[in-house]
C-alpha cells in the first residue's frame, strides 16, 4: 500500500468517525480502549505456568517434606502405575 492510499484510508475513516452519533462514537471508543488494553496485557502477562518465588518455595518445601516422610513412590512404581491408566 502506498503512502497516498494509506492517507486516503485515514481521511475516509476520520470522516466516518466525524459522522457518528455520540452513542456510536462512545461504542467505538470503548472498543478501541479494549483492544489497546489487550495489547498491553499480552505484552506484560507472564506465561501461564509462571509461578511467583513464594509459590515455588512453598512447592519445594512441600516436596522435601514428602521425600523426608516417605510420601512418594519410586520411578519404577510410577511407571507401573501409569501402565494401568
Secondary structure, DSSP 4 states (H G I P E B T S, - for coil): --HHHHHHHHHHHHHHHHTS-HHHHHHHHHHHHHHHHHHHHHHHPPPTT---HHHHHHHHHHHHHHHHTT----HHHHHHHHHH-
